[in-house]
């Protein structure tokens, strides 16, 4: 059934589509990409930085910083912007120092898919348009079956630039899950000359990081250039037992042509992560800071705690039966991801240019947690519950731009098909003394195949998006960008097993979602911009019983609840307004913006129950409002010494109550949980000769814990620091650098990611994790 606002697409849209399909095109770049490759493409002048605003690196990539937008509300970050991030850390952390952006994780590297949380101006990671090498990632959060996690794609050391539009996503950025802004990752371009870069790091908790990047240079006479990268991270957990392992590899090939270029990209990742346990405030108070983690590897104690006959006995602060539900024997995940694309960028004469891209993404995730509610058939008092998701996505994008006079007319389209399955499988654990326990990272069938399947589901999602845009430059100082996009996102399916998990069809369709951007730059020191856009997303997809944070209609506890919610469901639509400006006073620069958002029909899942069998109620909040402001002041104190201070305020407030299957939950006037209302970031960088030092302080304040706002998360403060020294040339080594990093320098006890298992309507809930204590990393890198 169609629960979207009904509107028929204009015939002109289909004419544009036919025009695109009829022409040869190029793969991979979107017309809004702010990092030009090869000849400068005029596809979208609104998001292409002017040469007066940027620093051009040796790889011909445009690199700016966090203190000045390169276009209307758009920032382009290079490696200097994430200098305080540990090598190998999740790609999500690379933008954490932008005003209005927060990033938290349980381990310092963000390797656990469940606990790396990125939020941008009130919107969570799965509410942003995220692309990697032009490939739409869609909803890549923990538990999603419609997207790819940024954590699991690309070698972090190979990322050359990240483009961020915190306010609203550009019309030419494709996604079926974007409510707010966008984040676009691009790998560095393959170099014209052969090179080899190596890095080896060792650190706290037996951390061992190795990365290698090879550039073939131009092969033959006018042949392709290839970049090859691999990155391996292994480490122990900082509390409890278990290890964390991540392998990432990617390749990028670029073949220059007289009329453009062809780019091929492939990424592979494999992760085996022993996880940390979700925590509540009651657990933290009664068990202590280091007492809330999993029971692994003490299988004998776990067996005792989980025995039904011991449920009423004392196990310290809790009865054994209660402790068994709070502290599982183990938890973890094993994932594999492959993403590949082929792109062609072309120019036909001086006026016509475009691109075409085809891509595929295949993921496999096994997420395990011990389940005391389901004993093993072997007689063991608990079993291993494994959430198995298998999404497969295949799609293509195309765009075409025509320059005439002071106008650049652009149109483009995106088509994607997703097939995904999800099932919860229960596997036997052995009786104590009759074999080694199962490992959280598998294999799981040591003591026989799965003996129980629940919430077996299968979905198909069809995504279509088209946009039309005009970039008009009436003068050198003024750029006006106006256009609209049409979207059609349909998901059908759901439960296919005998336990009757929710099943149904939901569609979001809108033929006119406008956007207007104004960028005025009267001189090299000043700029003023305005951005307004409307968005509409597809319905988020996740199964009943999911142990992640996704709010999905299919996560309802029963078919009856799903059916009861249908009459009230509407696709979420948002309006985002941003006004900002920049002024340079020489050594001091000031960047300010204010924003306001109207959020309609936001779907929420109120969560209760245990973390291995959550109960979720589905409903919408008809209207919410978002307002905020960002400010950053940066200064050059003396040559080589830079300091910046940013402050951000962001408040998403529910303007309506939550309607859950006819029951009204009073949320009006409350603020969104899990997002700090105030964030402060201080950065200090000093360079002298071959030496460099940096210090970053991050503070998050005013963060509600649940929908009722009756519990607040304690204030968060973390400081990171690094020092490095570039050694003189050592023969065959062109450049060798020794670096020391300290993450959480002052060893603060912070609560990091909140809402890992969703949010309760009111009161305490087992859904947050602690942040890592101080982590040290010593690394040596060299270029050959």
Order of alpha helices (4+ residues) and beta strands (2+ residues): alpha-beta-beta-beta-beta-beta-beta-beta-beta-beta-beta-beta-beta-beta-beta-beta-alpha-alpha-beta-beta-alpha-beta-beta-beta-beta-beta-beta-beta-beta-beta-alpha-beta-beta-beta-beta-beta-beta-beta-beta-beta-beta-beta-beta-beta-beta-beta
